[in-house]
Amino acid sequence: VYNFRYFLVGIGASGSLDGIRLFFIMERLMAVKTNADERCRLFIIVQLLIVVVVPKRITIFTISSRQVRIGHAAHFGGSLMGFLLGIGMFGCPWPWNDSGNDHPPRI
């Protein structure tokens, strides 16, 4: 006998929003890597804090205080796709990966 009590369906757009959020993080990290001006780098870090970290902390606090069930697979999938799309478009943002993004293309 199949127990229907454990079959849950999740709806919503939060997984895709996590993908957009991680894509934005990747784009901003590439901007930090390519900007030499310290003021621009500080501005980018402040952007990340205001647009990504603060809203995510508020969301986590609100959801944990109300004990809402979350579809973690959807959030992980959305974040993974945003991460892969960011790497595909901008390259790897880590400083030890100089894959030639700073050099002019050969003709």
N, C-alpha and C positions, 0 to 999 in steps of 0.2 A: 504494500500500500504506500503510495507516494504521499508524503506530508507536504501540503501546500503552504504550511505556515512559514517555511524557510525560503520560499520562492519570492524574492522581492524584485521589483522593477524600479529602476531609477530614471527620473526625468530631470531635465534642466540643462543649463548651458555652462555650469561652473567648470566642467572639464575643459571645454574649449577656451574659456576665459583664462584658465591656468596655462594653456598653450600660448595664448596671446601674451600673457604676462612673462613667460619664460623667453619668448621670442624678443620682447622688448628688452629684457635683461641682456640677452646676447648682443643685441644691437648697441646698447649703451656700453657694454664692456668693450666692444670693438671701437667705439668712439673714444673711450678712455685710452685704449692702446695706441690709437693713431694720433691723438692730440698731444702736443708737446707743452702747451700752455698749462701751467698749474691751476690757474683760475678756471679754465674750461673743465679740467678734470674734477675740480671740487664741485663745480656746478652740476656735472653729470652724476657724481656720487649723491648730491642732494636730491637730484631728480629721482634716482633709484630709491632713496629712502622715502620720499614723499609719495611716489606713485606706486611702489611695489611693497615695501616693507611695512609701512604704517597701515595701509588697508588690509593687508594679509593678517597682521597681528590682531586688528579689530575683529576681523571675520573669525579667526580661530578662537578668540576669547568669547565672542557671542555664541558660536556654535557649541563650544565646550560647556558654557554655562547653561545652555538649554538642553543638552544631551540629545542632539539631533543625530540620526544615522546618516553617514556619509558614504557615497560610492567612491571608495579610494581608487578603484581600478580606472574609473573615468578620469579622475584628476591626474593619476600617473600617466595614462595614455595621452591626455591633452598636453601635459608638460613634456613628455617625451617627443611628441610631434613638433611642439614649438622649439624645443632644443635642436632637433634634427633639421628643421627648416632654417633655424638661425645659423647653424654650422654650414648648411648648404648654400646659403646666400652670402654670409659674411666671413666664413672661415672660422677657424678655432681662435677664440679670444684670449687664450692663456699666453702670458708673456714669453714662455719658453718655446712657443710654436711660431717661429718666424718663417712662415711658408712662402715667403716672397711677396707678401702683400704690400710691402713698403717700396719695392723696386718697380721701375717702369717695365711694361711688357716689351718683349723682344719682337722685332718686326722682321 
